[in-house]
Amino acid sequence: MIDLFTPIDLPYEYDALEPVIDETTMRIHHDKHHQAYADNLNKLIEGDDSLASMDLSDLMKTDNQPIKNNAGGVYNHNLFWQMMAPSGTTIMGERTKEKLEEKFGSVEDFKTEFEKAGLSRFGSGWVWLVRDRNGELSIVTSANQDNPETEGAVVILGNDVWEHAYYLTYQNRRAEYLSAWWQVVNWDRVEEII
Ligand code: MN
């Protein structure tokens, strides 16, 4: 099998996000789940030159559901690891604060709305802060491994609300995970994109 696609390395140690996200969850999430999306995708495109020449963004837009799902799985997790940083190593920048206040009223209101959206996503999926096609900040959710960039949005921040992302520590308490997760957001990265 050719390894066209591989998960990015974590930009920190497996235990670096503790206690918000435990080491075992990070190991399984990165080494097993993320790796499996890449392995499956590589198998699905093997031998098809037109598919093998496409990048993840293109593969996420194909009509082939298994390819779309696994390309999204690789892409979303590559983003996700970079969207986080060990607690206390980044703080929200001025530009981010201003933009969030302008759109949502306050940073707290933004967080509340984002958590509510993540909680209301039924089943597996993601909650995102995006710049939509009209240039407006917006909170959206997606099912499975879908990503709003396939519909022309720019992803600024996103949280994985699949149970595999939080179940070992939080069990069924997704709301608790969503609320704790702010501690490990990489605000430096948000500031660059927002
Ligand atoms: Mn995941």
Residues whose N, C-alpha, C, O or C-beta is under 5 A from the ligand:
A	BS01	MN	D160 W162
